[in-house]
Amino acid sequence: MPYLRSADARLHINILIGIPLFALYGALTTELQTKTLVLAAVFYFLTGFGITGGYHRLWSHKGWNAVAPVRFIVLMFGAAALQGSARWWCRNHRAHHKFTDTTKVRARSARVTPVPRMIR
């Protein structure tokens, strides 16, 4: 595998291993404060909503609508999750559905999970 011998590969491997090790070192040597834990939990849920509510439901499936300021805030939370741009994420998600969904599956999933219809 010639790629694994390249300078780029070594850099990527060092980043993929180094950053988690650095975070582990910090977690083991730094006292956890309550405000840090609360901020981390809030950020976790907001970025999760940015992906599931924004990238997935708002833009990929157009399951709900929002005014521009709300769309912007949801977009920022999605971007903070570091899963790529909304355009890139939605394009790949729509491509995923193009090759995995059929009419029969969609009709069944609409009956099994009525929550999106209740939100509309």
C-alpha positions as CSV (number, residue, x, y, z in Angstrom):
1,M,0.0,0.0,0.0
2,P,1.9,3.0,-1.2
3,Y,-0.4,5.5,0.3
4,L,0.4,4.4,3.9
5,R,4.1,5.2,3.2
6,S,3.4,8.8,2.1
7,A,3.9,11.9,4.2
8,D,0.1,12.7,4.0
9,A,-0.7,9.2,5.4
10,R,1.7,9.7,8.3
11,L,0.2,13.1,9.0
12,H,-3.3,11.7,9.0
13,I,-2.4,8.8,11.2
14,N,-0.7,11.1,13.7
15,I,-3.7,13.4,13.8
16,L,-6.2,10.5,14.2
17,I,-4.1,9.0,17.0
18,G,-2.7,12.1,18.6
19,I,-5.8,14.2,19.1
20,P,-7.7,11.5,21.1
21,L,-4.6,10.7,23.1
22,F,-4.2,14.5,23.9
23,A,-7.8,14.6,24.9
24,L,-7.4,11.5,27.1
25,Y,-4.4,13.1,28.8
26,G,-6.3,16.2,29.5
27,A,-9.3,14.3,30.9
28,L,-7.1,12.3,33.2
29,T,-5.0,15.2,34.5
30,T,-7.6,18.1,34.7
31,E,-10.3,18.4,37.3
32,L,-13.8,18.3,35.8
33,Q,-15.9,21.3,36.7
34,T,-19.6,21.2,36.8
35,K,-20.0,24.1,34.4
36,T,-17.8,22.3,31.8
37,L,-19.8,19.2,32.1
38,V,-23.1,21.1,31.7
39,L,-21.7,23.0,28.7
40,A,-20.5,19.7,27.1
41,A,-24.0,18.1,27.6
42,V,-25.8,21.1,26.2
43,F,-23.5,21.3,23.2
44,Y,-23.9,17.6,22.6
45,F,-27.7,17.9,22.4
46,L,-27.7,21.1,20.3
47,T,-25.2,19.7,17.7
48,G,-27.2,16.4,17.7
49,F,-30.3,18.5,16.9
50,G,-28.4,20.4,14.2
51,I,-27.8,17.1,12.4
52,T,-31.0,15.2,13.1
53,G,-33.5,18.2,13.0
54,G,-31.6,20.4,10.6
55,Y,-29.4,18.5,8.2
56,H,-31.6,15.4,8.1
57,R,-35.2,16.5,8.6
58,L,-35.2,20.2,7.5
59,W,-32.9,20.1,4.5
60,S,-32.6,16.4,3.4
61,H,-36.3,15.4,3.7
62,K,-37.9,18.9,3.9
63,G,-40.0,17.6,6.8
64,W,-40.5,21.0,8.4
65,N,-40.1,24.7,7.6
66,A,-38.5,27.4,9.6
67,V,-38.0,31.2,9.3
68,A,-34.5,32.3,8.3
69,P,-33.1,33.1,11.7
70,V,-34.1,29.6,13.0
71,R,-32.6,28.0,9.9
72,F,-29.4,29.8,10.5
73,I,-29.1,28.8,14.1
74,V,-29.9,25.1,13.2
75,L,-27.3,25.3,10.4
76,M,-24.7,26.6,12.9
77,F,-25.4,23.8,15.3
78,G,-25.1,21.2,12.5
79,A,-21.8,22.7,11.4
80,A,-20.6,22.6,14.9
81,A,-21.1,18.8,14.8
82,L,-18.2,18.6,12.3
83,Q,-20.0,16.3,9.9
84,G,-19.5,18.4,6.8
85,S,-21.5,21.2,5.2
86,A,-25.2,21.0,5.0
87,R,-25.1,20.8,1.2
88,W,-22.6,17.9,1.3
89,W,-24.4,16.0,4.0
90,C,-27.8,16.3,2.4
91,R,-26.6,15.4,-1.0
92,N,-25.0,12.2,0.4
93,H,-28.1,11.4,2.5
94,R,-30.4,11.8,-0.5
95,A,-28.1,9.6,-2.6
96,H,-28.4,7.0,0.2
97,H,-32.2,7.1,0.0
98,K,-32.2,6.9,-3.7
99,F,-30.6,3.5,-3.6
100,T,-32.2,2.1,-0.4
101,D,-35.8,3.2,-0.3
102,T,-38.6,1.7,-2.3
103,T,-42.3,2.7,-2.4
104,K,-43.1,-0.3,-0.2
105,V,-40.6,0.7,2.4
106,R,-41.7,4.3,2.5
107,A,-45.3,3.4,2.9
108,R,-44.5,1.0,5.8
109,S,-42.1,3.5,7.5
110,A,-44.8,6.2,7.4
111,R,-47.2,3.9,9.4
112,V,-44.5,2.8,11.9
113,T,-43.2,6.2,12.7
114,P,-46.0,8.8,12.8
115,V,-44.0,11.4,14.7
116,P,-42.9,13.4,11.6
117,R,-46.5,13.7,10.4
118,M,-47.6,15.0,13.8
119,I,-44.9,17.8,13.7
120,R,-46.0,19.1,10.3
